[in-house]
Amino acid sequence: MTAHCQNCGAHHTEQYARVFGNNDGVLYNCSECRDVTAMFRGAGVEGI
């Protein structure tokens, strides 16, 4: 099963969503639509 970004719709693995998404595995942003630094700062969790 794959996860998808709520912002751009890009598909990612469940493992990616587990690391960069929120506790439910939801990605609000991803490395396709945000830079990697923002992702490490939590952009995937809250849609920062």
C-alpha positions in Angstrom: 0.0 0.0 0.0 1.2 3.5 -0.7 0.6 6.9 1.0 0.0 10.1 -0.9 0.7 13.7 -0.2 -2.3 15.8 0.7 -0.7 18.8 -1.0 0.6 17.6 -4.3 -0.8 14.0 -4.6 2.7 12.4 -5.0 2.8 8.7 -4.0 5.2 7.5 -1.3 5.8 4.4 0.7 4.1 3.7 4.0 7.6 3.9 5.6 8.0 7.4 4.2 4.7 8.5 5.6 5.5 6.9 9.0 8.7 9.0 9.2 7.5 12.3 7.7 3.8 12.2 8.3 1.6 12.5 11.4 0.8 9.7 13.8 -1.9 8.4 11.5 0.5 8.3 8.5 -1.0 11.3 6.7 1.4 13.4 4.7 0.4 17.1 4.4 3.6 17.9 2.4 6.4 15.8 0.9 9.8 16.1 -0.7 8.2 16.6 -4.1 6.4 19.8 -3.1 8.7 21.0 -0.2 12.4 21.1 0.3 14.1 18.4 2.4 15.0 20.8 5.2 11.3 21.7 5.7 10.5 18.0 5.8 13.0 17.4 8.5 11.5 20.3 10.4 8.1 18.7 10.3 6.4 20.1 7.2 4.8 16.7 6.4 3.1 16.6 9.8 1.1 19.8 10.0 1.2 21.3 6.6 3.7 23.9 7.6 
